[in-house]
Amino acid sequence: MKGRLVVLGEYREREAAALVVDGRLEDLLVAPADDAPPAPGAILRGTLDRFVKGQGGVFVKLPEGRRGFLRETRGLTPGQPIVVQVSGHAEGGKALPVSTRLLFKSRLAIVTPDAPGLNISRRIRDEDARAHLGALAAEAMKGCEFGLILRSAAEAEGDAAVTGDIAAMRELAEAVAADCAGKPELLVDAPMPHEEAWRDWAEPAPDEIDEDEGAFARHGLDEMIEAALAPEVTLHGGWTMVVEPTRALVAVDVNTGADTSPAAGLKANIAAARDLPRQLRLRGLGGQIVVDFAPMPKRDRAAVEQQLRAAFRGEAAETSLAGWTPLGMFEIQRKRDRLPLAELLRGTAP
């Protein structure tokens, strides 16, 4: 199918949402298990524990005996209550990364208590639309010191929808700000997949949204997801890429098969560079990523790196392309913004 398709349904008896573009799976959200730690976006009240010298941070006692790790420590004292937001996933046994810079996100607006000011998405280029939306936002936020970001999807909505969305996020942010005292408690849960899909996949607008029963099976998503769980990826042109997460890093190996010519190496590496962000996104992989590209002349490295930078541009997860190592590997650092898909589905029936 051509176009942009959003599918809302279930996968292995878990709520799930999938984004398919021109027949290819581009993004996938699956609900965690009921006993999983709070997911990124959840807002909790915690209690400051002990500062960790040498690591530049402080542990935070969270609900249900969990721990968070906060890097912003200025003006803080052990024992005080604090409201934090989960900013990423942690490896097994480690503290959850948390931040005091709260974001209250909806489909059209983001309220930013710690960053005052009004900002409008740069994707909205029409000056009249920007002026009109700015006036709406200023009126909706009157008397509030919090900041606001209007998202690009606001341009296509009516005034009532925009002001209603802003009002809902402002009300939620003000309620949380007024609830700082007390024992550790979950204040705002992270969005479930269907809510997150409606919020974050609205722009560009999908050509079709399928939320009928059996939607995942009808669009062949079960097979697409199984492919995302397999280590080997078949690339455009018939080359292959193997993606293997380990405890320390994610290893990526690009292969040309029987064709060992320099031309084959460059073509395979460009194909891998273009598909790597999608593979990491679908698999929920982050941290340190080391790519062993297929053999190619050193003069071709610049072309491959250019493809990598273009491919990662616009990715939601913070990504740093560190560059080439002395042994010819390419290093990438990507924020762990999701649980690995394999870990997320562990224990569920295939």
SERO-4910 file (N, C-alpha, C, O; in steps of 0.05 Angstrom, whole numbers):
BEGIN
 pado doro    nc1    nc2    nc3   cac1   cac2   cac3    cc1    cc2    cc3    oc1    oc2    oc3
  Met    A     17    -24      0      0      0      0     17     25      0     36     27     15
  Lys    A     11     44    -17     25     69    -18     13     88      2    -11     87      8
  Gly    A     29    106     13     19    126     32     27    119     61     42    101     66
  Arg    A     15    135     78     22    134    107     -2    122    122    -23    133    122
  Leu    A      3     99    134    -18     83    148    -11     81    178     11     73    185
  Val    A    -30     87    195    -28     83    224    -47     61    232    -71     62    226
  Val    A    -36     40    245    -52     17    253    -52     16    284    -31     15    296
  Leu    A    -76     16    295    -79     14    324    -92    -12    331   -114    -18    322
  Gly    A    -79    -28    347    -90    -55    353    -75    -68    376    -67    -55    395
  Glu    A    -71    -94    373    -57   -110    393    -36   -127    380    -40   -136    358
  Tyr    A    -14   -132    395      6   -151    386     14   -168    410     23   -157    430
  Arg    A     10   -194    407     15   -213    429      1   -204    455     12   -204    477
  Glu    A    -25   -197    451    -43   -189    473    -34   -164    488    -42   -159    511
  Arg    A    -18   -148    475    -10   -122    486    -20   -100    467    -20   -103    443
  Glu    A    -29    -77    479    -36    -55    462    -12    -46    445     11    -45    455
  Ala    A    -17    -41    420      5    -34    402     -4    -15    380    -28    -14    374
  Ala    A     15     -1    369     10     18    347     33     16    327     56     13    335
  Ala    A     26     16    302     47     14    281     43     36    260     21     43    253
  Leu    A     66     46    251     66     65    229     78     52    205    101     43    205
  Val    A     63     51    183     72     38    158     72     59    136     52     72    132
  Val    A     94     62    122     97     82    101    104     67     75    125     54     74
  Asp    A     87     69     56     91     56     30     96     26     33    113     14     20
  Gly    A     81     14     51     83    -15     55    105    -24     73    109    -48     76
  Arg    A    121     -6     84    144    -14    101    139     -4    130    131     19    134
  Leu    A    145    -21    149    142    -14    177    163      6    185    187      1    183
  Glu    A    154     30    193    172     52    200    175     56    230    196     64    240
  Asp    A    154     50    245    155     54    274    136     35    288    116     27    276
  Leu    A    142     29    312    125      9    327    126     16    357    147     22    368
  Leu    A    102     16    369     99     21    397     84     -3    409     62    -10    400
  Val    A     95    -15    430     82    -37    444     81    -31    474    101    -22    485
  Ala    A     58    -36    486     55    -31    515     73    -49    531     76    -73    524
  Pro    A     86    -39    552    103    -56    569     85    -74    587     61    -70    588
  Ala    A     98    -92    600     84   -109    619     74    -92    643     84    -70    648
  Asp    A     54   -102    657     42    -87    678     61    -81    701     59    -60    714
  Asp    A     81    -98    705    100    -94    727    126    -80    717    146    -80    732
  Ala    A    126    -70    693    150    -56    683    155    -30    697    135    -18    706
  Pro    A    179    -20    698    185      7    709    170     28    693    163     24    670
  Pro    A    166     51    705    153     73    690    168     79    665    193     80    664
  Ala    A    153     84    643    165     89    617    172    118    614    162    135    629
  Pro    A    189    125    594    195    153    589    170    170    586    151    162    572
  Gly    A    170    193    598    146    210    597    131    210    623    116    229    629
  Ala    A    134    189    639    119    187    665    131    209    684    155    214    684
  Ile    A    113    221    700    121    241    719    115    231    747     93    221    753
  Leu    A    135    232    764    133    221    791    143    240    812    160    257    807
  Arg    A    132    238    836    143    252    859    162    232    872    154    210    878
  Gly    A    186    241    878    205    224    891    217    239    915    210    261    921
  Thr    A    236    225    927    251    237    950    281    235    944    291    214    937
  Leu    A    295    258    946    324    257    941    338    239    961    333    241    985
  Asp    A    355    222    950    370    204    967    399    215    970    402    237    978
  Arg    A    418    199    963    446    208    967    459    217    941    453    207    919
  Phe    A    477    237    944    492    246    921    514    226    915    525    213    933
  Val    A    521    224    890    542    205    881    566    220    871    565    231    849
  Lys    A    586    221    887    611    235    879    624    220    856    625    196    855
  Gly    A    634    236    837    647    224    814    629    219    791    638    217    768
  Gln    A    602    216    796    583    212    775    566    237    769    550    238    750
  Gly    A    569    257    786    556    283    781    526    281    782    512    292    764
  Gly    A    515    267    802    486    264    803    477    255    831    493    254    850
  Val    A    451    249    833    439    242    858    418    220    853    404    222    833
  Phe    A    416    201    871    395    181    869    369    192    880    369    209    898
  Val    A    347    183    869    321    192    877    304    167    884    302    148    868
  Lys    A    292    167    908    274    146    915    247    150    901    235    171    904
  Leu    A    239    129    886    214    131    870    193    111    882    200     95    899
  Pro    A    168    113    873    148     94    883    156     65    878    172     59    860
  Glu    A    144     47    894    148     18    892    177     10    896    186    -10    885
  Gly    A    192     25    911    220     18    917    239     22    894    262     13    896
  Arg    A    231     35    873    249     39    850    267     63    856    263     79    874
  Arg    A    289     64    839    308     86    842    310    101    815    309     89    794
  Gly    A    314    127    817    321    143    794    348    155    798    358    157    820
  Phe    A    360    164    776    385    179    777    382    205    763    375    207    740
  Leu    A    387    227    778    383    254    769    410    268    767    426    268    786
  Arg    A    415    280    744    441    294    740    440    323    748    461    335    753
  Glu    A    416    335    749    414    363    757    413    365    787    393    357    799
  Thr    A    434    375    800    436    374    829    438    402    842    437    403    867
  Arg    A    439    423    827    443    449    839    420    457    857    397    455    849
  Gly    A    426    465    881    405    474    900    389    452    913    369    458    927
  Leu    A    397    427    910    382    405    921    395    395    947    420    396    950
  Thr    A    378    384    965    389    373    990    376    346    994    352    342    988
  Pro    A    391    326   1004    380    300   1010    355    301   1028    355    316   1047
  Gly    A    335    284   1021    311    283   1037    288    300   1028    266    296   1037
  Gln    A    293    319   1010    272    336   1001    255    322    979    266    307    963
  Pro    A    229    327    978    212    316    957    219    330    931    226    354    931
  Ile    A    216    316    909    222    328    882    205    315    861    200    291    863
  Val    A    196    330    841    180    320    819    199    317    795    212    335    787
  Val    A    199    293    784    217    287    762    201    272    740    179    262    744
  Gln    A    213    272    716    202    258    693    221    238    683    245    244    681
  Val    A    212    214    678    229    193    667    238    201    639    221    207    622
  Ser    A    265    201    634    275    211    609    286    189    591    294    194    568
  Gly    A    287    165    601    297    143    585    294    116    599    283    115    621
  His    A    303     95    586    302     68    598    329     61    610    350     71    601
  Ala    A    328     44    630    353     36    643    357      6    638    338     -9    636
  Glu    A    383     -2    637    389    -31    635    381    -44    661    379    -30    682
  Gly    A    378    -70    661    369    -85    684    385    -79    709    410    -80    708
  Gly    A    372    -72    731    385    -67    756    395    -39    760    404    -32    782
  Lys    A    395    -22    739    405      5    741    382     24    747    359     18    742
  Ala    A    389     48    758    369     68    764    358     81    738    372     83    718
  Leu    A    332     89    740    320    102    717    331    130    713    333    144    733
  Pro    A    338    138    689    346    166    685    322    184    687    301    179    674
  Val    A    324    205    704    302    223    708    312    252    705    336    257    706
  Ser    A    293    270    701    300    299    697    279    316    712    256    308    714
  Thr    A    287    339    720    269    358    732    256    376    711    239    392    717
  Arg    A    265    374    687    255    391    665    230    376    653    233    360    635
  Leu    A    207    383    663    183    369    656    172    379    629    173    402    623
  Leu    A    161    360    614    147    366    589    119    354    590    116    330    595
  Phe    A     99    370    585     71    361    584     62    362    555     56    383    544
  Lys    A     62    338    542     58    337    513     30    329    506     18    311    519
  Ser    A     19    342    486     -6    333    474     -1    333    444     21    337    434
  Arg    A    -22    328    428    -19    327    399    -12    354    387      2    355    367
  Leu    A    -22    375    399    -18    402    388      1    420    403     11    439    392
  Ala    A      5    414    428     21    433    445     38    418    465     33    395    472
  Ile    A     59    432    474     77    422    495     80    444    515     90    466    508
  Val    A     72    440    540     76    459    561    103    453    575    108    431    583
  Thr    A    119    474    579    146    471    590    149    489    615    157    512    612
  Pro    A    143    478    638    145    495    663    172    508    668    173    530    679
  Asp    A    194    495    660    220    505    665    232    521    643    255    530    644
  Ala    A    217    525    621    227    540    598    206    560    589    191    554    570
  Pro    A    204    583    602    183    602    595    186    613    566    208    611    554
  Gly    A    164    624    556    165    635    529    147    619    510    140    596    516
  Leu    A    139    631    488    121    619    469    137    613    443    150    630    432
  Asn    A    136    588    435    150    579    410    130    565    392    113    550    401
  Ile    A    134    569    366    117    557    346    135    540    328    156    549    320
  Ser    A    126    516    322    142    498    305    151    511    280    136    526    266
  Arg    A    177    507    273    188    519    249    176    507    224    179    518    202
  Arg    A    163    484    227    149    472    203    125    489    194    116    486    171
  Ile    A    115    505    212     93    523    204    106    548    192    117    565    207
  Arg    A    106    551    166    121    572    152    103    596    145    113    618    142
  Asp    A     77    592    143     60    614    135     59    635    157     52    629    180
  Glu    A     67    659    151     69    680    172     43    688    184     41    693    208
  Asp    A     21    688    167     -5    694    178    -14    673    198    -26    679    219
  Ala    A     -9    647    191    -16    625    208     -1    627    234    -12    622    256
  Arg    A     25    633    233     42    635    257     32    658    275     30    655    299
  Ala    A     24    680    262     15    703    279    -12    696    292    -16    702    315
  His    A    -29    683    277    -55    675    289    -52    655    311    -65    658    332
  Leu    A    -36    635    307    -32    615    328    -18    627    352    -24    620    375
  Gly    A      0    645    347     14    659    369     -5    674    387     -3    674    411
  Ala    A    -24    688    374    -44    703    389    -62    684    405    -69    690    428
  Leu    A    -70    662    393    -87    642    407    -72    631    432    -83    629    454
  Ala    A    -46    625    428    -30    613    449    -26    633    472    -28    626    495
  Ala    A    -20    658    465    -16    679    485    -41    682    502    -39    686    526
  Glu    A    -64    682    490    -89    685    505    -94    661    523   -102    664    545
  Ala    A    -88    636    512    -93    612    527    -74    609    551    -81    596    571
  Met    A    -50    622    549    -30    619    571    -30    644    588    -12    647    605
  Lys    A    -48    663    585    -48    688    600    -49    681    630    -65    665    639
  Gly    A    -32    695    645    -30    691    674    -14    667    683    -13    662    707
  Cys    A     -2    653    664     14    629    670     43    634    663     49    644    641
  Glu    A     61    627    681     90    632    675    103    610    660    127    612    653
  Phe    A     89    588    655    100    566    641    105    573    611     92    591    600
  Gly    A    123    558    599    128    562    570    109    544    554     97    525    565
  Leu    A    108    549    528     91    534    510    104    531    483    115    549    472
  Ile    A    102    506    472    110    501    444     86    491    429     73    472    437
  Leu    A     79    505    407     58    496    390     69    478    368     88    486    354
  Arg    A     59    454    366     69    434    347     57    439    319     37    453    316
  Ser    A     70    428    299     62    433    271     34    425    265     21    436    247
  Ala    A     24    404    279     -4    395    273    -25    416    280    -47    414    271
  Ala    A    -17    436    296    -36    457    304    -45    473    280    -67    485    280
  Glu    A    -29    475    259    -36    491    236    -61    482    222    -76    498    211
  Ala    A    -66    456    223    -89    445    208   -114    443    226   -135    434    216
  Glu    A   -113    452    251   -136    450    269   -150    476    272   -139    498    268
  Gly    A   -175    475    281   -191    499    286   -182    512    312   -168    500    329
  Asp    A   -191    536    316   -184    551    340   -192    537    366   -176    536    385
  Ala    A   -216    526    366   -226    513    391   -209    489    398   -203    484    422
  Ala    A   -200    474    378   -183    450    384   -156    458    395   -146    446    413
  Val    A   -145    480    383   -119    489    393   -120    499    421   -104    491    438
  Thr    A   -139    517    427   -141    528    453   -149    507    474   -141    508    497
  Gly    A   -166    488    466   -173    466    484   -150    448    491   -147    440    514
  Asp    A   -133    443    471   -109    427    476    -90    441    495    -79    429    513
  Ile    A    -86    467    490    -68    482    507    -79    483    536    -64    479    555
  Ala    A   -105    487    538   -117    489    565   -114    463    580   -109    464    604
  Ala    A   -117    440    566   -115    415    580    -86    410    591    -83    401    613
  Met    A    -66    417    574    -39    413    583    -31    433    605    -16    427    623
  Arg    A    -41    458    602    -35    477    623    -47    469    650    -34    471    671
  Glu    A    -72    459    649    -85    450    674    -70    427    687    -67    426    711
  Leu    A    -61    408    670    -46    385    681    -19    395    693    -12    386    715
  Ala    A     -5    412    679     20    422    689     17    437    715     33    435    734
  Glu    A     -4    453    717     -9    469    742    -16    450    765     -9    455    788
  Ala    A    -31    429    759    -39    410    780    -14    395    791    -12    391    815
  Val    A      4    388    773     29    374    782     46    393    798     58    386    818
  Ala    A     48    418    788     65    438    803     55    443    831     70    450    849
  Ala    A     28    440    835     17    444    861     18    419    879      8    420    902
  Asp    A     29    397    869     29    372    883     57    362    888     63    338    884
  Cys    A     74    380    897    103    373    900    109    360    926    129    345    928
  Ala    A     93    364    947     99    353    973     86    326    977     65    320    966
  Gly    A    100    309    993     89    283    999    109    260    993    131    265    985
  Lys    A     99    236    997    116    212    993    118    206    963    103    217    947
  Pro    A    137    189    955    139    181    927    113    171    915     99    154    928
  Glu    A    106    181    892     80    174    880     81    179    850     94    198    841
  Leu    A     67    162    834     64    166    806     43    188    802     20    184    810
  Leu    A     50    210    789     31    232    785     19    231    757     -6    236    755
  Val    A     34    226    737     24    224    709     38    200    696     62    199    694
  Asp    A     22    181    687     33    158    674     42    164    646     32    183    634
  Ala    A     61    148    636     70    151    608     47    144    589     30    127    597
  Pro    A     46    155    565     24    148    547     25    119    538     47    109    534
  Met    A      2    107    534      1     81    522      5     83    492      2    106    481
  Pro    A     10     61    477     16     63    449     -4     78    432      3     94    415
  His    A    -30     73    436    -51     86    420    -50    116    424    -51    132    405
  Glu    A    -48    125    449    -47    153    455    -22    166    443    -23    188    432
  Glu    A      1    152    446     26    163    436     26    165    406     36    184    394
  Ala    A     13    146    392     11    147    363     -6    170    354      2    185    336
  Trp    A    -29    175    367    -46    198    360    -31    224    365    -34    243    350
  Arg    A    -14    224    386      0    248    393     24    254    375     28    277    366
  Asp    A     40    234    368     65    238    355     66    232    325     84    239    311
  Trp    A     45    217    315     45    211    287     25    227    271     17    219    249
  Ala    A     16    249    282     -5    265    269      6    282    246     -9    291    229
  Glu    A     32    285    245     44    302    225     68    288    213     87    281    227
  Pro    A     68    284    186     46    291    168     22    273    173     24    251    183
  Ala    A     -2    283    166    -27    269    171    -27    243    156    -20    241    133
  Pro    A    -35    221    170    -36    195    157    -58    194    135    -78    207    138
  Asp    A    -53    178    115    -73    174     94    -96    156    103   -118    158     94
  Glu    A    -89    138    122   -109    120    133   -102    112    162    -79    109    169
  Ile    A   -123    110    178   -120    100    205   -138     76    208   -162     78    205
  Asp    A   -127     53    215   -142     29    218   -141     20    247   -120     13    257
  Glu    A   -163     21    261   -165     13    289   -186     -8    293   -196    -12    315
  Asp    A   -194    -21    271   -213    -43    273   -200    -68    284   -176    -72    283
  Glu    A   -217    -86    295   -206   -111    306   -192   -127    284   -202   -129    261
  Gly    A   -169   -138    291   -154   -154    272   -137   -138    253   -128   -148    232
  Ala    A   -134   -112    258   -119    -94    240    -90   -103    236    -80   -102    213
  Phe    A    -77   -112    257    -49   -120    254    -46   -143    235    -28   -143    218
  Ala    A    -63   -163    238    -61   -187    221    -69   -179    192    -57   -189    173
  Arg    A    -88   -162    189    -98   -155    162    -76   -141    146    -75   -144    121
  His    A    -59   -125    159    -39   -110    144    -12   -125    145      9   -113    137
  Gly    A    -11   -150    154     14   -165    154     34   -155    173     58   -160    170
  Leu    A     25   -142    195     44   -131    214     58   -152    231     81   -148    240
  Asp    A     45   -174    236     57   -195    252     84   -204    239    104   -207    252
  Glu    A     83   -208    212    107   -216    198    128   -194    198    152   -199    201
  Met    A    120   -169    195    139   -146    195    153   -144    223    177   -138    224
  Ile    A    138   -149    244    150   -147    271    169   -170    276    190   -166    287
  Glu    A    161   -194    267    179   -216    270    206   -211    256    227   -219    265
  Ala    A    204   -198    232    229   -191    218    246   -172    234    271   -173    233
  Ala    A    233   -154    249    248   -135    266    260   -148    290    278   -136    303
  Leu    A    252   -172    297    264   -187    319    287   -204    310    302   -214    326
  Ala    A    290   -208    284    311   -225    273    337   -209    271    336   -186    263
  Pro    A    360   -222    276    385   -207    274    392   -198    246    402   -175    242
  Glu    A    386   -214    226    395   -208    199    374   -192    184    350   -198    185
  Val    A    383   -171    171    366   -153    155    375   -155    126    398   -152    120
  Thr    A    356   -159    108    362   -159     80    358   -130     70    337   -118     72
  Leu    A    380   -119     58    380    -91     49    372    -89     20    372   -109      5
  His    A    365    -65     12    360    -60    -16    385    -67    -32    407    -58    -26
  Gly    A    382    -83    -53    405    -91    -69    413   -120    -63    431   -131    -76
  Gly    A    401   -131    -41    408   -159    -34    430   -162    -14    436   -185     -7
  Trp    A    442   -140     -5    463   -142     15    450   -148     42    425   -148     44
  Thr    A    466   -153     62    454   -160     89    468   -143    111    491   -134    108
  Met    A    454   -140    132    464   -126    156    455   -142    180    431   -149    182
  Val    A    473   -148    198    466   -163    223    468   -144    246    488   -130    250
  Val    A    446   -142    262    444   -124    285    442   -142    310    422   -156    314
  Glu    A    463   -140    327    464   -157    350    469   -141    376    492   -131    379
  Pro    A    449   -137    393    454   -123    418    468   -141    438    462   -164    441
  Thr    A    488   -130    452    501   -143    474    498   -126    499    485   -105    497
  Arg    A    508   -135    521    505   -119    546    520    -93    544    511    -73    556
  Ala    A    543    -93    530    559    -69    530    552    -50    507    554    -26    510
  Leu    A    544    -61    484    540    -44    460    522    -59    440    516    -83    444
  Val    A    515    -45    419    501    -58    396    520    -60    374    532    -40    364
  Ala    A    525    -85    365    543    -90    343    528    -93    317    508   -108    315
  Val    A    537    -79    296    524    -80    269    545    -88    249    567    -76    248
  Asp    A    539   -109    234    558   -119    214    546   -119    187    524   -130    183
  Val    A    559   -106    168    548   -103    140    564   -123    122    588   -124    123
  Asn    A    549   -138    106    561   -159     90    552   -156     61    529   -148     55
  Thr    A    570   -163     42    564   -162     14    560   -191      2    554   -194    -21
  Gly    A    564   -211     19    561   -238      9    585   -246     -8    608   -241     -1
  Ala    A    579   -259    -31    601   -269    -48    615   -247    -63    638   -250    -72
  Asp    A    602   -224    -67    613   -202    -82    631   -185    -64    621   -171    -46
  Thr    A    657   -187    -67    676   -173    -50    689   -149    -64    709   -139    -54
  Ser    A    678   -140    -85    689   -117   -100    685    -92    -84    667    -89    -68
  Pro    A    703    -72    -88    700    -46    -74    673    -33    -80    661    -20    -63
  Ala    A    663    -36   -105    638    -24   -112    615    -36    -96    597    -22    -87
  Ala    A    616    -62    -92    596    -76    -76    597    -66    -47    576    -62    -34
  Gly    A    621    -62    -36    623    -53     -9    611    -26     -5    596    -21     15
  Leu    A    616     -7    -23    604     20    -21    574     19    -23    560     32     -7
  Lys    A    563      4    -42    534      2    -45    521    -10    -21    500     -1    -12
  Ala    A    533    -31    -10    521    -44     14    522    -25     38    503    -24     53
  Asn    A    544    -11     41    547      7     63    527     31     62    516     39     82
  Ile    A    523     41     38    503     62     35    475     52     41    459     66     54
  Ala    A    469     28     32    442     16     38    439     12     68    417     17     78
  Ala    A    460      3     81    459     -1    110    456     26    125    440     28    144
  Ala    A    471     46    116    469     72    129    441     84    127    431     95    146
  Arg    A    428     80    104    401     91    101    380     76    118    360     88    126
  Asp    A    384     50    123    364     35    138    370     33    168    353     24    183
  Leu    A    394     40    176    402     36    204    384     50    224    376     38    244
  Pro    A    377     76    220    359     89    240    333     75    243    323     72    266
  Arg    A    321     65    222    296     51    224    299     25    239    282     18    256
  Gln    A    320     11    234    325    -15    248    328    -10    278    317    -25    295
  Leu    A    344     10    286    348     16    314    321     25    327    316     17    350
  Arg    A    306     41    313    280     51    323    261     27    328    249     25    349
  Leu    A    258     10    308    239    -12    311    248    -32    333    231    -43    347
  Arg    A    273    -36    336    284    -55    355    287    -43    383    292    -57    403
  Gly    A    283    -16    385    286     -3    411    314     -3    422    317     -6    446
  Leu    A    333     -1    404    361     -3    413    375     24    415    370     42    398
  Gly    A    391     27    435    406     52    440    432     46    454    441     23    455
  Gly    A    444     67    465    470     65    478    492     67    457    489     82    438
  Gln    A    514     53    462    536     54    443    531     34    420    525     11    425
  Ile    A    534     43    396    529     27    372    555     28    355    565     49    349
  Val    A    565      4    349    590      2    333    583    -12    307    573    -35    307
  Val    A    589      2    284    582     -9    258    608    -18    244    626     -2    240
  Asp    A    608    -44    237    630    -54    221    621    -55    192    609    -75    183
  Phe    A    627    -34    177    619    -33    149    634    -52    132    656    -61    140
  Ala    A    623    -59    109    637    -77     91    662    -63     80    663    -38     79
  Pro    A    683    -78     73    708    -67     64    703    -48     40    688    -54     22
  Met    A    716    -24     41    714     -5     19    739     13     21    752     15     42
  Pro    A    746     27      0    768     46      1    763     68     21    740     77     24
  Lys    A    784     78     34    781     99     53    768    124     41    755    139     55
  Arg    A    773    128     15    762    152      3    731    152      2    719    173     -2
  Asp    A    719    128      5    690    126      4    677    130     31    653    131     33
  Arg    A    693    133     52    682    136     79    665    162     81    644    161     94
  Ala    A    674    183     68    659    208     70    631    205     58    612    216     69
  Ala    A    628    190     37    602    186     24    584    170     42    560    177     45
  Val    A    594    150     56    578    134     74    570    151     98    547    150    107
  Glu    A    589    166    109    582    183    132    561    204    125    544    210    142
  Gln    A    562    214    101    542    234     92    514    221     92    495    233     99
  Gln    A    513    196     83    487    181     82    478    176    111    454    178    116
  Leu    A    496    170    129    488    165    157    477    191    169    456    189    182
  Arg    A    490    213    165    480    238    177    453    246    165    436    256    180
  Ala    A    449    242    140    423    248    128    401    229    139    379    238    143
  Ala    A    408    204    143    389    184    152    380    190    181    357    186    188
  Phe    A    399    198    198    392    203    226    380    231    231    370    236    252
  Arg    A    381    248    211    370    275    214    340    273    218    326    259    203
  Gly    A    330    285    239    301    284    245    293    262    263    269    260    270
  Glu    A    311    244    271    304    223    290    296    234    317    309    253    326
  Ala    A    275    223    329    266    233    355    287    228    377    290    245    394
  Ala    A    300    205    376    319    198    397    345    214    392    355    215    370
  Glu    A    355    226    413    381    241    411    403    222    402    407    201    414
  Thr    A    417    230    381    437    212    369    462    229    363    461    251    352
  Ser    A    485    217    370    511    230    365    527    211    347    532    188    355
  Leu    A    535    221    324    552    205    306    581    212    312    591    232    304
  Ala    A    594    194    327    621    199    338    642    198    316    662    213    317
  Gly    A    638    181    296    658    179    274    673    153    273    666    133    286
  Trp    A    694    153    257    709    128    251    730    123    272    743    142    282
  Thr    A    733     98    279    754     90    298    780     84    282    779     81    258
  Pro    A    802     81    296    827     74    282    826     48    267    841     44    248
  Leu    A    808     30    276    806      4    263    785      4    241    778    -17    230
  Gly    A    773     27    235    754     29    212    725     24    219    709     22    201
  Met    A    719     22    245    691     20    254    679     48    255    693     68    256
  Phe    A    652     49    255    639     75    259    623     74    285    607     55    289
  Glu    A    627     93    302    614     94    329    591    113    330    593    136    319
  Ile    A    569    105    342    545    121    345    536    119    374    537     98    386
  Gln    A    526    141    385    514    141    412    485    149    409    480    171    399
  Arg    A    467    133    418    438    138    414    424    136    441    429    116    456
  Lys    A    407    155    447    393    154    473    375    130    475    361    122    455
  Arg    A    374    117    498    357     94    503    329    105    510    322    108    533
  Asp    A    313    111    490    287    122    495    264    102    495    241    108    501
  Arg    A    271     76    490    252     55    491    264     29    502    289     27    503
  Leu    A    247     12    511    257    -15    518    263    -30    493    249    -27    473
  Pro    A    285    -46    492    289    -63    469    265    -81    463    253    -92    482
  Leu    A    258    -83    438    234    -97    430    235   -126    440    215   -137    449
  Ala    A    258   -139    437    260   -167    446    255   -169    476    242   -189    485
  Glu    A    265   -150    492    261   -151    521    232   -145    527    220   -157    546
  Leu    A    220   -126    513    192   -118    517    173   -142    513    153   -144    527
  Leu    A    180   -159    493    162   -181    487    169   -207    500    156   -228    496
  Arg    A    191   -207    517    199   -231    530    177   -242    548    165   -227    563
  Gly    A    171   -267    546    150   -279    562    123   -278    550    104   -290    561
  Thr    A    120   -265    526     94   -264    513     93   -287    492    113   -295    482
  Ala    A     69   -297    487     66   -319    468     70   -309    440     58   -288    433
  Pro    A     86   -323    424     91   -314    396     66   -318    379     65   -312    356
***
